[in-house]
Amino acid sequence: MMTCLITGASGFFGKALIEVLAQTKEERQFICLYNSNKWDICDPRFIWVQADLLDILCHQGLMEKYKPTHCIHLAWHVPPQNFWHAQENLEWLQASIYLFKAFCESGGRVFLGAGTLTEYDWSTGVLEEGKTPLLPNSLYGQCKKSLYEILKIIRASQYKDTVLIWSRIGYFFSVDEPSQKLISRLINSLITGAPLKLVDKNTKRPFAHVKYLGGFLANILLKQREDLVFNLSTTKTYALEEVVDFISSKLNTVPRNIAYGAYISPAREPLSIEIKTDILKGIFGNNIPDTFFDDLAEMIDIKLGRLPVLEGNKQKYTGVA
């Protein structure tokens, strides 16, 4: 029976993945690691374990106890706006290497790591698998890039039977995201009238609902049997002003306290980027659907209490954020 270890299981990406895995019918076991905030669902296949992955002594114990055949590593230090150059990135780089080694030593077969589009050189304006140079301009991006390169070397020299999958993840949102992520900050600012400093209004980014990330990651984790490196992102981009205007229209308000160009990203982000996802499309026959404005409208309605939100197997209503 497949046993999958999921790090960061109660986080933003982890919850999206688990919601998809919970819909599968096969007999599988999922060991869901969390640090402080447990998120549980009513399904005995999901076992929740509190663990501090920065304590590398706990890795071997986890592997000896659960003998995972698969591992998807989502945990990292990613507080919105504050993670780009945080020293914690170095700690997670080291801990992730030890986690991989412990997984392989215990006989693990498939390891899926969560990378980032910021591993690329963004000065080209195009992020294409296998072609765009990898040249991060942040400590976060550099540590993710270094992690994959180190794991690849370790695997090739010591653990040739372990499949190594690396996903370079783009911009995802949902009602469950941290309140300081961009889409939530925009909605909350336009609801409350609180001032908000933003980058240039013409900045374009490929926003997509996190449900698509959960679906693609689950399918690749369960079915992929060969090494793979791919971009996990939508190809459709949206201008920041376009997003603000849409939220304003849904809220029937005017964005009076939005200050464009008043914020400078510490990662020196370009105005626009084009994401190539040929590998993803080659596997599934399609890219992430363009449902951004429908998903954004639903998120706004949930935050206003107009729609129910499902969490695990329980239904709850949310008020204004």
Number of C-alpha atoms within 10 A of each C-alpha: 9 15 18 24 26 24 22 21 29 24 22 19 22 23 21 24 25 22 19 18 21 17 8 10 7 11 9 13 17 23 20 23 25 22 16 10 10 15 15 17 17 10 10 9 16 18 14 19 15 12 17 15 22 18 11 16 13 14 21 17 12 20 20 13 8 15 18 25 20 24 24 23 22 18 23 22 16 13 12 12 13 10 18 22 17 15 12 16 21 17 16 20 22 14 19 24 17 20 23 21 18 20 26 26 15 16 16 24 19 26 22 24 23 19 26 21 24 25 25 24 17 23 17 12 15 16 23 18 18 9 9 17 15 18 15 20 20 17 20 28 25 22 20 26 22 14 18 22 12 14 19 18 11 16 18 13 9 12 18 13 13 22 20 23 23 21 21 20 18 20 17 21 23 20 22 16 16 16 15 13 15 17 24 21 16 23 24 19 18 23 21 10 15 14 14 18 13 19 17 17 17 15 20 20 21 19 24 26 24 21 19 20 24 19 18 17 22 20 14 17 18 13 10 16 14 10 14 15 18 21 23 28 24 26 21 18 18 16 17 21 18 14 19 18 14 15 23 17 11 13 16 11 13 15 20 12 13 20 15 16 13 11 12 12 11 13 16 11 15 14 16 17 19 18 21 19 20 16 17 21 13 10 11 12 9 11 20 20 12 15 12 19 16 10 18 23 14 18 23 24 20 19 21 16 16 15 16 14 19 11 14 16 12 9 9 11 13 15 11 14 17
